[in-house]
Amino acid sequence: MGLISHNDAITSAEAKHGHKITYALDTLERDAKASGLNVIHRSGIFFKALANFQWDKLLNTDIISPEYLEGCYQLGQQYPDLCSSIFLMCEKGK
């Protein structure tokens, strides 16, 4: 889309909200392990094919249905690397 210069860039809108870093699953897992955590599960939350401003516009129309949103959620479970929100479930290391 040409909106950011690289995969882990912070947009000006993110910076205004206090964001300091953008993670991919591999870099999030690397930092979790480096801090002594054991990763139990990794996943994405929601497949994001559009920028936030595009979602904002579409969600105010009847173009996006609840079924479409559920499909994006299910895609996020299958393809976490393509999600805008990711997470790790961790436990304390020994």
Protein Blocks (a to p, Z undefined) as FASTA:
>chain_A
ZZafbfkbccfklmmnopabdcdfklmmmmmmmnopacfbdcdfbdcfbdfklmmmmmmp
ckbcfklmmmmmmmmmmmmmlpfbdcddddddZZ
